[in-house]
Amino acid sequence: MTPAPRSVAPLSLRLALRELRGGLKSFRVFVAVLVLGVSIIAAVGSLSASLVDGLRANARALLGGDVEVDINNVPASPEQIAYFHAQAIEVSAVRGLRAMARPASATLPALVELKAVDAAYPLYGTVKLDPPLDLQEALAAKDGGGGAVAERELFERTGARVGDRITVGEASFTLRAVILEEPDRTAGPFSLGPRLMIADRDLAATGLVVLGSLLSYEYRMRLAAGADVQAWQTALRAAFPDAPWRLRNYTAAQPQVQRFVDRFGAFLILVGLTVLVLGGVGVANAVQNYIHSRTETIATLKCLGADGGLIFRVYFWQVGALAAIGIAIGLAVGAMAPLLAPPLIGDAVPVPLEFAIHPGALAVSALYGALTTALFALWPLSRAREIPAAGLFRAIVAPTRRLPRTPDLALMVGAGAILIVMAIFGAGNPMFAAWFIAGALGVLLGFRLAALAVVRVLRALPRPRNTMTRLAVAALTRPGAPTANVMLSLGAGLSVLVAVALLDANITREVRNEVPDKVPAFFFLDIQADQAEAFDALLRATPGVESSERVPTLRGRVASVGGVSNEEMRQRTGGHWWLRQELTLTYAAAQPDDAVVIGGQWWPADYAGAPLISLDAEVARELGIKMGDSVAFTILGREIAASVANLRRVDWEGMGLNFTVIFAPGTLERAPQTHVASAVVAPAQETPVFAAVSAALPSVTIIRVKDLIERVTGLITQIGTAVRGVSLLTIAAGVLVLAGAVAAGRRQRLYDSVILKVLGATRADVLRATLLEYAILGALTVVLAAAAGTLAAWSTVTFLMEMEFAFAFVPVAQAGAGGLVLVVLLGLAGTWTVLSQRPAPVLRTA
């Protein structure tokens, strides 16, 4: 007889596979936790990679060309434009501004983002319209007037339809199509109005382009194939070293989108890691309970000569195989994110998401899952290897509490350290990631200690007289009870939900309710100098206007601070916003009523000396600007240096006409300028005032403060909804831990139920005791989560946002009630089958 071939697989692997054939019910939570956490991280990685690929593939269309020259308020000179045409294959000029547009069917005009394009636009990509017209055909002059196309929002807000006439300034256009897709319009979280697009040749007829108007001039260039855009930009800077423009090329077409993707992606990866860590408690519970259920098998193997190493390897193989299954499912789900996400995110990203497998992102996700498994599974696995057979038999009654061996502890510490390093350096902002991880670890440690303290307190309390209450408390405090673990995992998720709800409530309250009693109803922009007196007279003559304020404004950029160039200052300050963007400047002789000077003195009303400025004290503090320092500004192509005469505390929350920089008299009066104004109006008269100003001065841009507040609160609500959705993922991890704890305790609960029935308890008695047990567990978890979430929200609102914190009972009660019901329902669902078991079969097999 030929002997059977000997297996080449290690004995530990053969034993592991043989045991796995017995069923995997004990590991359902184990696998589910890994699927949840790994799928989140894989989905974020896949989405980020797909979006980056999309940005790269559509970079020229997003920018509008290979290179863009962006200038505010003044056009490029004829010499500069000639240079553009000489050095590029094709040039497109685009002008943009805010304006009021009134469809013929509307009673009031609407604020729009007006865009005037030339015949070459767009150099890359296509403007898609409904009906499907060519853009130049839609904008062509027909029937005595030009054409216009607009985003759907304008049609919805005004009731206009395709074919209607629309008036912009002093010109009238025919609305010929709805804009479905604009290749160079980046989807942003906030805009003041919908897009309205006209031909550049028709812009002059509107009367909106005058000296001092707030326009953006964008010149897009198509270069020869293979041209070096960096070298082209260098040559342009060398040709016009003092030009006040901003240069961009397609390799960094939408840096703000890329920054958003990097930061939000890093945040979601950290959330996924938090879910894995919270679910890791379930991993440890599942492995521990499985090892406990295999006590007799392990004892038998040890009695037959198996050493601790073999036992460890047998169950390590099993845990590893099941972890691989969970990780593989998570990777498959995460890899599908680019296919599943478009219906959910809508127009939130400016490029289509193309499906592709991204091995790097999936490999990182798999490593996160493997390290989490090692971190939480090694502890229970190590217990099985160290205890002798006799000790294992006794462990049926008294589980061991020995610490793992030093090599196993070293492996666990190493896995944890690698996880932390990956999270910190894999995030776009290592400092943010480090603080996030430190905070998460602090919260988890705090929850663990608080949960253990609650259990100790329950044990120390006098035994309740009520039998059902006594049974419930005993079940929560007995050795091996998962009370602390459930409070940790589910409570941490609930605390995030409570904190987000309180933050949302406080921010919304601040925006809606904490506005001044006399908040302006309108802001008026682009008032020309020759319209100022007529504007003032109009407001004085219009009923309902309680007060108004008007100031002259100019636009300028910081050129240098204390002799240090803007570029170098930005490097020193991390790209401070005051240095990056164009500023609105003004001048005043008298100190504004709401200006609080905290350093230096205001200049005399008849001052006529060297240029001086009054500076926002907060900006000065952040940039290290002191009294007497020189700050130079580039205004309409001219550099003007001024000394800091005083520092002001600016009340930005007052919603008045505030400026970071106010010049002293004698410097800016002769420069081309426009005026801005605000008006406090009786609520019932807002519509008549709006109609009167828009009819008399159609070139003036009107911003209704009520609409602005609604847009801001809408944006806050969207952000709050998104963050709440993310927080639900942490709650899902807690639910899995609770479900695992319920399933793992089924044998003990069955035994308890049988004993109670033998002693005379009815099924209803056992049900009441179980209901009370989970109600107490849920209530304790909710109280702990509410306290932690409230503390986190209070700290954020008080110290980070510097606002007054107000506790909102309703959202906290809603989150608490939801958590309590969830715990009770899961507990009852997991123990319902136990209640129907008859005592006799259980006692015969006990």
JOGI-V866736 format. One record per backbone hydrogen bond with DSSP energy under -0.5 kcal/mol. CO is the residue of the C=O (numbers start at 1). NH is the residue of the N-H. Records with the same first field share a line. If there is no record, write none. Layout:
CO->NH, NH
This chain:
10->14
11->15
12->16
13->17
14->18
15->19
16->20
17->21
19->22
20->23
24->27
25->28
27->31
28->32
29->33
30->34
31->35
32->36
33->37
34->38
35->39
36->40
37->41
38->42
39->43
40->44
41->45
42->46
43->47
44->48
45->49
46->50
47->51
48->52
49->53
50->54
51->55
52->56
53->57
54->58
56->59
58->62
59->63
60->64, 65
64->123
66->250
67->221
68->70, 248
69->71, 219
70->246
71->217
72->74
77->81
78->82
79->83
80->84
81->85
82->86
83->87
84->88
90->222
92->220
93->118
94->218
95->116
96->216
97->114
99->112
100->169
101->103, 110
102->167
103->106
110->101
111->194
112->99, 114
113->196
114->97
115->117, 198
116->95
117->200
118->121
126->128
128->180, 181
130->178
131->133
134->138
135->139
136->140
137->140
139->147
140->142
142->145
145->142
146->174
147->199
148->176, 177
149->197
150->179
151->154, 155
152->156
153->157
154->158
155->159
161->164
164->175
165->104
166->173
167->102
168->171
171->168
172->146
173->166, 175
174->148, 176
175->163
177->150
178->130, 180
179->152
181->128, 183
182->185
184->186
194->113
195->151
196->115
197->149
198->117
199->202
200->203, 204
202->206
203->206, 208
204->207
206->170
208->210
210->213
213->215
215->73
216->96, 218
217->71, 219
218->94, 220
219->69
220->92
221->66, 67, 223
222->89, 90
224->227
227->229
228->232
229->233
230->234
231->235
232->236
233->237
234->238
235->239
236->240
238->241
240->243
243->245
246->70
248->68
249->252
250->253
252->255
254->258
255->259
256->260
257->261
258->262
259->263
260->264
261->265
262->266, 428
263->267
264->268
265->269
266->270
267->271
268->272
269->273
270->274
271->275
272->276
273->277
274->278
275->279
276->280
277->281
278->281, 282
279->282, 283
280->284
281->285
282->286
283->287
284->288
285->289
286->290
287->291
288->292
289->293
290->294
292->295
294->298
295->299
296->300
297->301
298->302
299->303
300->304
301->306
302->305
307->311
308->312
309->313
310->314
311->315
312->316
313->317
314->318
315->319
316->320
317->321
318->322
319->323
320->324
321->325
322->326
323->327
324->328
325->329
326->330
327->331
328->332
329->333
330->334
331->335
332->336
333->336
334->337
336->339, 340
337->341
338->342
341->344, 345
342->346
345->348
352->354
356->358
357->359
358->362
359->363
360->364
361->365
362->366
363->367
364->368
365->369
366->370
367->371
368->372
369->373
370->374
371->375
372->376
373->377
374->378
376->380
377->381
378->382
379->383
380->384
381->385
382->386
383->387
388->392
389->393
390->394
391->395
393->396
394->397, 398
405->409
406->410
407->411
408->412
409->413
410->414
411->415
412->416
413->417
414->418
415->419
416->420
417->421
418->422
419->423
420->424
421->425
422->426
423->427
429->433
430->434
431->435
432->436
433->437
434->438
435->439
436->440
437->441
438->442
439->443
440->444
441->445
442->446
443->447
444->448
445->449
446->450
447->451
448->452
449->453
450->454
451->455
452->456
453->457
454->458
455->459
456->460
457->461
466->470
467->471
468->472
469->473
470->474
471->475
472->476
473->477
474->478
478->481
482->486
483->487
484->488
485->489
486->490, 491
487->491
488->492
489->493
490->494
491->495
492->496
493->497
494->498
495->499
496->500
497->501
498->502
499->503
500->504
501->505
502->506
503->507
504->508
505->509
506->510
507->511
508->512
509->513, 514
510->514
516->519
521->705, 706
522->679
523->703
524->677
525->701
526->528
527->675
528->531, 532
529->532
531->535
532->536
533->537
534->538
535->539
536->540
537->541
538->542
539->542
541->543
542->545
544->546, 682
547->680
549->678
551->676
553->674
554->585
556->583
557->634
559->566
560->632
561->564
564->561
565->569
566->570
567->571
568->572
569->573
570->574, 575
576->579, 580
577->581
583->556, 585
585->554
586->663
592->595
594->596
595->597
596->598, 649
599->647
604->607
611->643
612->664
613->645, 646
614->662
615->648
616->620
617->621
618->622
619->623
620->624, 625
626->629
629->644
630->562
631->642
632->559, 560
633->635, 640
634->557
635->638
638->635, 640
640->633
642->631
643->613, 645
644->628
645->601
646->615
647->598, 599
648->617, 650
649->596
650->652
651->654
652->655
656->658
660->616
661->586
662->614
663->588
664->667
668->671
673->529
674->553
675->527
676->551
677->524
678->549
679->521, 522, 681
680->546, 547
682->685
683->686
685->689
686->690
687->691
688->692
689->693
690->694
691->695
692->696
693->697
697->700
701->525
702->704
703->523, 705
704->708
705->709
706->710
707->711
708->712
709->713
710->714
711->715
712->716
713->717
714->718
715->719
716->720
717->721
718->722
719->723
720->724
721->725
722->726
723->727
724->728
725->729
726->729, 730
727->731
728->732
729->733
730->734
731->735
732->736
733->737
734->738
735->739
736->740
737->741
738->742
739->743
740->744
741->745
743->746
745->749
746->750
747->751
748->752
749->753
750->754
751->755
752->756
753->757
754->758
755->759
756->761
757->760
762->766
763->767
764->768
765->769
766->770
767->771
768->772
769->773
770->774
771->775
772->776
773->777
774->778
775->779
776->780
777->781
778->782
779->783
780->784
781->785
782->786
783->787
784->788
785->789
786->790
787->791
788->792
789->793
790->794
791->795
792->796
793->797
794->798
795->799, 800
796->800, 801
797->803
807->809
808->812
809->813
810->814
811->815
812->816
813->817
814->818
815->819
816->820
817->821
818->822
819->823
820->824
821->825
822->826
823->827
824->828
825->829
826->830
827->831
828->832
831->835
832->836
833->836
834->837
838->842
839->843
840->844
841->845
842->846
843->846
